[in-house]
Amino acid sequence: MDKVNELKERGNQALNAEKFDEAVAAYTEAIALDGQNHVLYSNRSAAFAKAGKFQEALEDAEKTVQLNPTWPKGYSRKGAAAAGLHDYMKAFEAYNEGLKYDPTNAILLQGRQDITASALNYMQTHGDLPMDIDPQQQPRSRRAPSPPPAKPAEPPKPAEPRVEDMSEEERKKHFAKKEKELGNAAYKKKEFETALKHYNAAIEHDPTDITFYNNIAAVHFERKEFEECIRQCEKGIEVGRESRADFKLIAKSFARIGNTYRKLENFKQAKVYYEKAMSEHRTPEIKTSLSEVEAKIKEQERTAYINPEKAEEEKEQGNHFFKKGDYSSAVKHYTEAIKRNPDDPKLYSNRAACYTKLAAFDLGLKDCDTCIKLDEKFIKGYIRKGKILQGMQQQSKAQAAYQKALELDPNNAEAVEGYRQCSMNFQRNPQEVLKNAMSDPEIQQILKDPAMRMILEQMQNDPNAVKEHLQNPAIADKIMKLLESGIIQIH
């Protein structure tokens, strides 16, 4: 809806400035986004009528009335359009219909009075009326119909003011507008050289209009002449400030500079100019562009910080403090090493060892999972994970981690010893293992599932049933979690 309101406002400004084609274009774009908005059709009807396109104005007015039959303004639009087509009866009926909903509406009353005067004038000129209208604004019964006057193939456009009747200032703006329109037509055809010629001619006639500089900048942007694009935008901003241009036009210039720097991958400068554009006029498009370049800047800074040599130095410092038993200092150096080389699994493993010593098991477990994700064959990661899970009294999960390490190296002494300890702990104190497992919310959720309880009962009665259930990935995942926790065992 923000976009629709922005287009509507743009159309209103163009209409007030008597730029009827621009107004129609803006309203048409808004209607494409919100086709049930009766106000947009009403406004476009007004723009068509101002441009002398009364048939189009009538069609939009009738659409307005269709969408909102009780809105008096729709009937005034319909009356004005019908009057422009010399269809006085339709105009008279439209004004009368509108007055049913608002009997004191000044516009409708004036419109009915004007249409009566127009009809009488027509009668004086042509000798008869195409319909009967009482001079006192009341309709009466038809007399024998007379042949209606032939309608022109196209409604006549209002005559443009003669150039010779214009003031010097008006003449300049008139010729500037004409050049701009020719430039826009060439731009749409990608005839950029021709477009530049007309836009520059427009500036010669009226050097105070920021729009012409914005248009020239757009041409240079399309031609990838980025330095000139920025220069024209800056010149346009300067001119716009002096002539007190609409803040939206100044925001547009700033945004285009931002787009240009973004194209050049100078994201920090792009950010500066998007922020300037936002300070003039906030739009969703500029806000999105600003967020995107901020993300690019963050990624650039992260990438620029990567330095494997520095990471190695920090790792050595971490090792030094670890040997001294200063685990907090070791964590700081390993963390810096990770920032310098975030894809090295050994660094996460080393920091996990520190967290284990500090009894920060959750953080250590997270680092173990990260290093395993970076290198699925990194045995040390599984062993570290096993030790941490042992410290958390999760013997079955620890045993599963050691099992992963043994799959990679069956002779690894640490993995063999860890697996043995987990087995012994479970045998010595199975109740404690089960108690710890039952405190796990994930295990609790699995055991509360009626379907899983039925499957577990079936597995107890028929050990071979487990093979069938393991074919289902979702069920297999839950069974493996129960195995790892020690809740169930399969022999």
Secondary structure in CASP SS format (residue, H / E / C, confidence):
PFRMAT SS
TARGET T0000
AUTHOR 0000-0000-0000
METHOD secondary structure of the structure
MODEL  1
M C 1.00
D H 1.00
K H 1.00
V H 1.00
N H 1.00
E H 1.00
L H 1.00
K H 1.00
E H 1.00
R H 1.00
G H 1.00
N H 1.00
Q H 1.00
A H 1.00
L H 1.00
N H 1.00
A C 1.00
E C 1.00
K C 1.00
F H 1.00
D H 1.00
E H 1.00
A H 1.00
V H 1.00
A H 1.00
A H 1.00
Y H 1.00
T H 1.00
E H 1.00
A H 1.00
I H 1.00
A H 1.00
L H 1.00
D C 1.00
G C 1.00
Q C 1.00
N C 1.00
H H 1.00
V H 1.00
L H 1.00
Y H 1.00
S H 1.00
N H 1.00
R H 1.00
S H 1.00
A H 1.00
A H 1.00
F H 1.00
A H 1.00
K H 1.00
A C 1.00
G C 1.00
K C 1.00
F H 1.00
Q H 1.00
E H 1.00
A H 1.00
L H 1.00
E H 1.00
D H 1.00
A H 1.00
E H 1.00
K H 1.00
T H 1.00
V H 1.00
Q H 1.00
L H 1.00
N C 1.00
P C 1.00
T C 1.00
W C 1.00
P H 1.00
K H 1.00
G H 1.00
Y H 1.00
S H 1.00
R H 1.00
K H 1.00
G H 1.00
A H 1.00
A H 1.00
A H 1.00
A H 1.00
G H 1.00
L C 1.00
H C 1.00
D C 1.00
Y H 1.00
M H 1.00
K H 1.00
A H 1.00
F H 1.00
E H 1.00
A H 1.00
Y H 1.00
N H 1.00
E H 1.00
G H 1.00
L H 1.00
K H 1.00
Y H 1.00
D C 1.00
P C 1.00
T C 1.00
N C 1.00
A H 1.00
I H 1.00
L H 1.00
L H 1.00
Q H 1.00
G H 1.00
R H 1.00
Q H 1.00
D H 1.00
I H 1.00
T H 1.00
A H 1.00
S H 1.00
A H 1.00
L H 1.00
N H 1.00
Y H 1.00
M H 1.00
Q H 1.00
T H 1.00
H H 1.00
G C 1.00
D C 1.00
L C 1.00
P C 1.00
M C 1.00
D C 1.00
I C 1.00
D C 1.00
P C 1.00
Q C 1.00
Q C 1.00
Q C 1.00
P C 1.00
R C 1.00
S C 1.00
R C 1.00
R C 1.00
A C 1.00
P C 1.00
S C 1.00
P C 1.00
P C 1.00
P C 1.00
A C 1.00
K C 1.00
P C 1.00
A C 1.00
E C 1.00
P C 1.00
P C 1.00
K C 1.00
P C 1.00
A C 1.00
E C 1.00
P C 1.00
R C 1.00
V H 1.00
E H 1.00
D H 1.00
M C 1.00
S C 1.00
E H 1.00
E H 1.00
E H 1.00
R H 1.00
K H 1.00
K H 1.00
H H 1.00
F H 1.00
A H 1.00
K H 1.00
K H 1.00
E H 1.00
K H 1.00
E H 1.00
L H 1.00
G H 1.00
N H 1.00
A H 1.00
A H 1.00
Y H 1.00
K H 1.00
K C 1.00
K C 1.00
E C 1.00
F H 1.00
E H 1.00
T H 1.00
A H 1.00
L H 1.00
K H 1.00
H H 1.00
Y H 1.00
N H 1.00
A H 1.00
A H 1.00
I H 1.00
E H 1.00
H H 1.00
D C 1.00
P C 1.00
T C 1.00
D C 1.00
I H 1.00
T H 1.00
F H 1.00
Y H 1.00
N H 1.00
N H 1.00
I H 1.00
A H 1.00
A H 1.00
V H 1.00
H H 1.00
F H 1.00
E H 1.00
R C 1.00
K C 1.00
E C 1.00
F H 1.00
E H 1.00
E H 1.00
C H 1.00
I H 1.00
R H 1.00
Q H 1.00
C H 1.00
E H 1.00
K H 1.00
G H 1.00
I H 1.00
E H 1.00
V H 1.00
G H 1.00
R H 1.00
E H 1.00
S C 1.00
R C 1.00
A C 1.00
D C 1.00
F H 1.00
K H 1.00
L H 1.00
I H 1.00
A H 1.00
K H 1.00
S H 1.00
F H 1.00
A H 1.00
R H 1.00
I H 1.00
G H 1.00
N H 1.00
T H 1.00
Y H 1.00
R H 1.00
K H 1.00
L C 1.00
E C 1.00
N C 1.00
F H 1.00
K H 1.00
Q H 1.00
A H 1.00
K H 1.00
V H 1.00
Y H 1.00
Y H 1.00
E H 1.00
K H 1.00
A H 1.00
M H 1.00
S H 1.00
E H 1.00
H C 1.00
R C 1.00
T C 1.00
P H 1.00
E H 1.00
I H 1.00
K H 1.00
T H 1.00
S H 1.00
L H 1.00
S H 1.00
E H 1.00
V H 1.00
E H 1.00
A H 1.00
K H 1.00
I H 1.00
K H 1.00
E H 1.00
Q H 1.00
E H 1.00
R H 1.00
T H 1.00
A H 1.00
Y H 1.00
I C 1.00
N C 1.00
P H 1.00
E H 1.00
K H 1.00
A H 1.00
E H 1.00
E H 1.00
E H 1.00
K H 1.00
E H 1.00
Q H 1.00
G H 1.00
N H 1.00
H H 1.00
F H 1.00
F H 1.00
K H 1.00
K H 1.00
G C 1.00
D C 1.00
Y H 1.00
S H 1.00
S H 1.00
A H 1.00
V H 1.00
K H 1.00
H H 1.00
Y H 1.00
T H 1.00
E H 1.00
A H 1.00
I H 1.00
K H 1.00
R H 1.00
N C 1.00
P C 1.00
D C 1.00
D C 1.00
P H 1.00
K H 1.00
L H 1.00
Y H 1.00
S H 1.00
N H 1.00
R H 1.00
A H 1.00
A H 1.00
C H 1.00
Y H 1.00
T H 1.00
K H 1.00
L C 1.00
A C 1.00
A C 1.00
F H 1.00
D H 1.00
L H 1.00
G H 1.00
L H 1.00
K H 1.00
D H 1.00
C H 1.00
D H 1.00
T H 1.00
C H 1.00
I H 1.00
K H 1.00
L H 1.00
D C 1.00
E C 1.00
K C 1.00
F C 1.00
I H 1.00
K H 1.00
G H 1.00
Y H 1.00
I H 1.00
R H 1.00
K H 1.00
G H 1.00
K H 1.00
I H 1.00
L H 1.00
Q H 1.00
G H 1.00
M C 1.00
Q C 1.00
Q C 1.00
Q H 1.00
S H 1.00
K H 1.00
A H 1.00
Q H 1.00
A H 1.00
A H 1.00
Y H 1.00
Q H 1.00
K H 1.00
A H 1.00
L H 1.00
E H 1.00
L H 1.00
D C 1.00
P C 1.00
N C 1.00
N C 1.00
A H 1.00
E H 1.00
A H 1.00
V H 1.00
E H 1.00
G H 1.00
Y H 1.00
R H 1.00
Q H 1.00
C H 1.00
S H 1.00
M H 1.00
N H 1.00
F H 1.00
Q H 1.00
R H 1.00
N C 1.00
P H 1.00
Q H 1.00
E H 1.00
V H 1.00
L H 1.00
K H 1.00
N H 1.00
A H 1.00
M H 1.00
S C 1.00
D C 1.00
P H 1.00
E H 1.00
I H 1.00
Q H 1.00
Q H 1.00
I H 1.00
L H 1.00
K H 1.00
D C 1.00
P H 1.00
A H 1.00
M H 1.00
R H 1.00
M H 1.00
I H 1.00
L H 1.00
E H 1.00
Q H 1.00
M H 1.00
Q H 1.00
N H 1.00
D C 1.00
P C 1.00
N C 1.00
A H 1.00
V H 1.00
K H 1.00
E H 1.00
H H 1.00
L C 1.00
Q C 1.00
N C 1.00
P H 1.00
A H 1.00
I H 1.00
A H 1.00
D H 1.00
K H 1.00
I H 1.00
M H 1.00
K H 1.00
L H 1.00
L H 1.00
E H 1.00
S H 1.00
G C 1.00
I C 1.00
I C 1.00
Q C 1.00
I C 1.00
H C 1.00
END
